[in-house]
Amino acid sequence: MSSVPSFPEGQIESIARVLGECGSGSDISRVLHDRGLNDNSGEATKWRRLYRIFLTSQSQHGCANQVLDFIQSFLAPARFVGRGEEFEKRRQELNTILAFSGLEYGADGRFRQCTAAQTIDEAEKRSRTIRAKFQGRRIHSEVLKYCRTELLQDNYFHAVFEAAKGLAQRIRELSGVEADGAALVDQVFSIEKPLLAINTLRTETEKSEHKGFATLLKGCFAAVRNPLAHEPKILWDGEDDAADYLSLISLLHRKLDDCVPTRLGRQ
């Protein structure tokens, strides 16, 4: 990592307070030793120790690199296995502080540069990740299967794109049809000779439900996947939309869970 300008004292204090809640005193001592940071602070309180150590490091080296190196080791995702919600909470708190310096700590444990925030509202808004928007929503495993990497990198544009492609791939796997988009849906969920059905298709109500599901699938491909495939990423600002799109794709996958092959499609 290139040299990162030193953080102001107020930021150092805020960072130290967040990190002080992320582990025990012995955890802090171990990581300090591993990263070559000397503890001559004379402090007993966890956050005060870190505050003094970080200020000393910045004074000696003229940059914040050792502070960031400590964060990557102490707030490493692997340390929070089974405690994902805690990791996200601390990461969001940290990113609210780092936003003023044009930095962001990703869910993959890597730092990225971003435009520096100018206000508290801007910093707090930026730190709210898509996972927070998923609270209370059940996201299907097939969604994560195709876009887990993109979500870990907070790459919402490509997360939605990959999830939509994964939806089409699952329909192909279930039906054996190698078409795509609307053509795939029309062939697999035809009302006359469907290859897959979401119900028995015995009543007009069930037929309408089946048609509606097919329309939702085609609408998803038309509204989500196709525009994203042709729209420059720089023009897409869709964190809020991404949560809703991924929820829609999750719903469609749950409907696919209940689909069954039909005899009509084999005639």
C-alpha positions as CSV (number, residue, x, y, z in Angstrom):
1,M,0.0,0.0,0.0
2,S,1.3,3.5,-0.9
3,S,1.8,6.0,1.9
4,V,-1.5,7.1,3.5
5,P,-1.6,10.6,5.1
6,S,-1.8,10.6,8.9
7,F,-5.3,10.8,10.4
8,P,-6.3,13.8,12.5
9,E,-6.2,13.2,16.2
10,G,-10.0,13.1,16.4
11,Q,-10.2,10.4,13.8
12,I,-7.6,8.4,15.6
13,E,-9.6,8.6,18.8
14,S,-12.8,7.5,17.1
15,I,-10.9,4.6,15.4
16,A,-9.4,3.5,18.7
17,R,-12.8,3.5,20.4
18,V,-14.3,1.2,17.7
19,L,-11.4,-1.2,17.7
20,G,-11.4,-1.3,21.5
21,E,-14.8,-3.0,21.3
22,C,-13.6,-5.7,18.9
23,G,-11.5,-7.9,21.2
24,S,-9.9,-8.4,24.5
25,G,-6.8,-6.7,25.9
26,S,-4.8,-9.8,25.2
27,D,-6.1,-9.9,21.6
28,I,-4.8,-6.3,21.1
29,S,-1.4,-7.1,22.6
30,R,-1.0,-10.1,20.3
31,V,-1.8,-8.2,17.2
32,L,0.3,-5.2,18.3
33,H,3.3,-7.6,18.7
34,D,2.6,-9.4,15.4
35,R,2.5,-6.0,13.5
36,G,5.6,-4.6,15.2
37,L,3.9,-1.9,17.1
38,N,5.4,-1.1,20.5
39,D,3.1,-0.4,23.4
40,N,4.7,2.3,25.5
41,S,1.4,4.0,26.2
42,G,1.2,3.3,29.9
43,E,-2.6,3.0,29.5
44,A,-4.8,0.2,30.8
45,T,-8.0,1.0,28.9
46,K,-8.1,-0.7,25.5
47,W,-9.1,2.2,23.4
48,R,-6.7,4.6,25.2
49,R,-3.8,2.2,24.5
50,L,-4.6,2.1,20.8
51,Y,-5.1,5.9,20.7
52,R,-1.6,6.5,22.2
53,I,0.1,3.8,20.1
54,F,-1.5,5.0,16.8
55,L,-0.5,8.7,17.5
56,T,3.0,7.6,18.2
57,S,3.2,5.5,15.1
58,Q,2.0,8.3,12.9
59,S,4.4,10.8,14.5
60,Q,7.3,8.4,13.9
61,H,6.5,7.4,10.3
62,G,4.6,10.4,9.0
63,C,1.7,8.3,7.7
64,A,-1.2,6.1,8.8
65,N,0.0,2.9,7.2
66,Q,0.7,1.0,10.5
67,V,-2.7,2.0,11.7
68,L,-4.4,0.5,8.7
69,D,-2.1,-2.6,8.9
70,F,-3.3,-3.1,12.5
71,I,-7.0,-2.7,11.5
72,Q,-6.6,-5.4,8.7
73,S,-5.1,-7.8,11.2
74,F,-7.4,-7.0,14.2
75,L,-10.6,-6.7,12.2
76,A,-9.8,-9.5,9.8
77,P,-13.0,-11.3,8.6
78,A,-11.6,-14.7,9.6
79,R,-11.6,-13.5,13.3
80,F,-15.4,-13.1,13.1
81,V,-16.5,-16.5,11.8
82,G,-19.9,-17.1,13.3
83,R,-20.1,-13.5,14.4
84,G,-20.9,-11.9,11.0
85,E,-23.4,-9.3,12.4
86,E,-20.8,-8.1,14.8
87,F,-18.2,-7.8,12.1
88,E,-20.6,-5.8,9.9
89,K,-21.5,-3.5,12.8
90,R,-17.9,-2.7,13.5
91,R,-17.0,-2.3,9.9
92,Q,-19.8,0.2,9.3
93,E,-18.7,2.2,12.4
94,L,-15.2,2.2,11.1
95,N,-16.1,3.2,7.6
96,T,-18.1,6.1,8.9
97,I,-14.9,7.4,10.4
98,L,-12.6,6.5,7.5
99,A,-15.0,8.1,5.0
100,F,-13.7,11.6,5.9
101,S,-10.2,10.5,4.7
102,G,-11.5,8.9,1.5
103,L,-11.0,5.3,2.6
104,E,-13.3,2.4,3.0
105,Y,-12.7,-1.0,4.6
106,G,-14.4,-3.7,2.5
107,A,-16.1,-6.9,3.7
108,D,-13.2,-8.8,2.1
109,G,-10.8,-7.2,4.6
110,R,-9.2,-4.8,2.1
111,F,-9.0,-1.0,2.0
112,R,-10.2,1.0,-1.0
113,Q,-10.1,4.6,-1.9
114,C,-13.3,6.6,-2.3
115,T,-14.3,10.2,-2.5
116,A,-13.8,11.8,0.9
117,A,-17.0,12.6,2.8
118,Q,-17.7,16.2,3.8
119,T,-20.5,15.8,6.3
120,I,-21.5,13.3,9.0
121,D,-24.7,12.5,7.1
122,E,-22.8,11.7,4.0
123,A,-20.3,9.5,5.9
124,E,-23.1,7.6,7.7
125,K,-25.1,7.1,4.6
126,R,-22.1,5.7,2.8
127,S,-21.3,3.3,5.5
128,R,-24.7,1.5,5.4
129,T,-24.1,-1.6,3.4
130,I,-26.5,-3.7,1.4
131,R,-26.4,-6.3,4.2
132,A,-28.2,-3.8,6.4
133,K,-30.9,-3.4,3.8
134,F,-31.3,-7.2,3.8
135,Q,-32.3,-7.3,7.5
136,G,-35.6,-9.0,7.7
137,R,-35.4,-10.4,4.2
138,R,-34.7,-14.0,3.4
139,I,-32.2,-14.2,0.6
140,H,-32.2,-17.5,-1.3
141,S,-28.9,-19.5,-1.3
142,E,-29.0,-19.6,-5.1
143,V,-28.7,-15.8,-5.2
144,L,-25.6,-15.9,-3.1
145,K,-24.2,-18.8,-5.1
146,Y,-23.8,-16.5,-8.1
147,C,-22.9,-13.2,-6.5
148,R,-21.2,-13.9,-3.1
149,T,-17.9,-12.5,-4.3
150,E,-19.4,-9.3,-5.6
151,L,-21.3,-8.7,-2.4
152,L,-18.2,-9.3,-0.3
153,Q,-16.6,-6.6,-2.4
154,D,-19.6,-4.3,-2.0
155,N,-19.9,-4.4,-5.9
156,Y,-23.6,-4.0,-6.1
157,F,-23.7,-3.4,-9.8
158,H,-22.1,-6.7,-10.7
159,A,-23.9,-8.5,-7.8
160,V,-27.3,-7.9,-9.4
161,F,-26.0,-8.7,-12.9
162,E,-24.5,-12.0,-11.8
163,A,-27.6,-12.9,-9.7
164,A,-29.8,-12.3,-12.7
165,K,-27.6,-14.5,-14.9
166,G,-27.7,-17.1,-12.3
167,L,-31.5,-17.1,-12.3
168,A,-31.5,-17.9,-16.1
169,Q,-28.8,-20.6,-15.5
170,R,-31.0,-22.3,-12.9
171,I,-34.0,-22.4,-15.3
172,R,-31.7,-24.0,-17.9
173,E,-30.5,-26.6,-15.4
174,L,-34.0,-27.4,-14.3
175,S,-35.5,-27.6,-17.8
176,G,-32.6,-28.7,-20.0
177,V,-33.4,-25.9,-22.4
178,E,-30.4,-23.9,-23.6
179,A,-32.2,-20.7,-24.6
180,D,-31.9,-17.3,-22.8
181,G,-34.0,-14.4,-21.6
182,A,-37.6,-14.2,-22.7
183,A,-37.2,-17.0,-25.2
184,L,-36.1,-19.3,-22.4
185,V,-39.1,-18.4,-20.2
186,D,-41.6,-18.7,-23.1
187,Q,-40.3,-22.2,-23.9
188,V,-40.0,-23.5,-20.4
189,F,-43.2,-21.9,-18.9
190,S,-45.5,-22.1,-21.9
191,I,-49.1,-22.4,-20.8
192,E,-49.9,-24.9,-23.6
193,K,-46.9,-27.3,-23.2
194,P,-44.8,-26.2,-20.2
195,L,-41.7,-28.0,-19.3
196,L,-41.9,-26.7,-15.7
197,A,-45.0,-25.6,-13.8
198,I,-45.4,-23.9,-10.4
199,N,-48.8,-25.6,-9.8
200,T,-51.1,-28.2,-11.2
201,L,-52.5,-25.9,-13.9
202,R,-56.0,-27.4,-13.4
203,T,-57.9,-24.2,-12.8
204,E,-58.0,-20.8,-14.4
205,T,-56.6,-19.3,-11.2
206,E,-53.6,-21.7,-11.3
207,K,-53.1,-21.0,-15.0
208,S,-53.1,-17.2,-14.2
209,E,-50.6,-17.7,-11.4
210,H,-48.3,-19.7,-13.8
211,K,-48.6,-17.0,-16.4
212,G,-47.9,-14.3,-13.9
213,F,-44.8,-16.0,-12.7
214,A,-43.5,-16.3,-16.3
215,T,-44.2,-12.6,-16.7
216,L,-42.2,-11.8,-13.6
217,L,-39.3,-13.8,-14.9
218,K,-39.3,-12.0,-18.2
219,G,-39.7,-8.7,-16.5
220,C,-36.7,-9.4,-14.3
221,F,-34.5,-10.1,-17.3
222,A,-35.8,-7.1,-19.2
223,A,-35.6,-4.6,-16.3
224,V,-32.5,-5.9,-14.5
225,R,-30.1,-8.0,-16.5
226,N,-30.5,-6.5,-20.0
227,P,-30.0,-2.8,-18.9
228,L,-27.1,-3.7,-16.7
229,A,-25.4,-5.5,-19.6
230,H,-25.5,-2.4,-21.7
231,E,-25.2,0.5,-19.2
232,P,-21.8,1.8,-18.1
233,K,-21.1,1.0,-14.5
234,I,-20.2,4.6,-13.8
235,L,-23.8,5.7,-14.5
236,W,-25.3,3.2,-12.1
237,D,-25.9,4.2,-8.5
238,G,-28.1,1.4,-7.3
239,E,-27.4,0.3,-3.7
240,D,-31.0,0.8,-2.8
241,D,-32.3,-0.8,-6.0
242,A,-29.8,-3.6,-5.6
243,A,-31.4,-4.8,-2.3
244,D,-34.8,-4.8,-3.9
245,Y,-33.6,-6.5,-7.1
246,L,-31.8,-9.2,-5.2
247,S,-34.9,-9.7,-3.1
248,L,-37.0,-10.1,-6.3
249,I,-34.5,-12.6,-7.7
250,S,-34.6,-14.5,-4.3
251,L,-38.4,-14.6,-4.6
252,L,-38.2,-16.1,-8.1
253,H,-35.8,-18.7,-6.9
254,R,-38.2,-19.7,-4.1
255,K,-40.9,-20.2,-6.7
256,L,-38.5,-22.3,-8.8
257,D,-38.0,-24.5,-5.7
258,D,-41.7,-25.6,-6.1
259,C,-41.6,-26.1,-9.8
260,V,-42.1,-29.6,-11.1
261,P,-41.5,-31.1,-14.6
262,T,-44.8,-31.7,-16.6
263,R,-45.9,-34.5,-18.9
264,L,-47.3,-31.9,-21.2
265,G,-43.7,-30.8,-22.0
266,R,-42.8,-34.3,-23.1
267,Q,-45.7,-34.8,-25.5
